[in-house]
Amino acid sequence: MEDIRLDLGGGADPVENHLNIDLRVTESVDIVASADNLPFKDGTVKRIHANSLVPHLPDLNRAIEEWSRALEPGGELELAATHAHSTGIVADPDHSLWSWTSQTPEWYDADSKWNYFYNAELELIDVSVVGWLRPYRWWLRPFSYLYGNLIDIIGHDLADELMKFPFAGGRVRARWRKHE
């Protein structure tokens, strides 16, 4: 079996050793396709990576089901989505879904009590919150490093609250594994 690894929405900066799937035609795109309608047979993909794609999807639940379909048993899905409380998140007019907190990935765990509205066979492996202070504000740069390390150390609930801090930004990263 071929080792198929996908980077969905990788654009001009794809993940190494992954097929770059994007809607845009650029030199670095390997396959032009929609992230929620992958041109792969059931159970043939080893890994799916999508960094910052989630806010651009019209129907995340449909996309999660599609990714679960394409993943081989034991395959891994890794997503990073902008945190719901990140300042400036609404600046991108293409963002249609952007309300992730550290609890959101649990809804897509097959064994979660919240898993009642979609059909995917995924087990949540881990969740992390990555934080920073707005880098274009030069006077915040020295504090951004400290803030990011603080977010790393504290629990998810407190990290979600700290994202409400003025000039704060961040994202939620999560990994799932398809049931064997």
Secondary structure, DSSP 8 states (H G I E B T S, - for coil): ---EEEEET-TTS--TTSEEEESS--TT-SEE--TTS-SS-TT-EEEEEEES-GGG-S-HHHHHHHHHHHEEEEEEEEEEEEBTT-TTGGGSTT-----B-TTGGGGG-TTSTT--S----EEEEEEEEEEEE-TTSGGGHHHHHHHHHHHHHS-HHHHHHHTTSTTEEEEEEEEEEE--
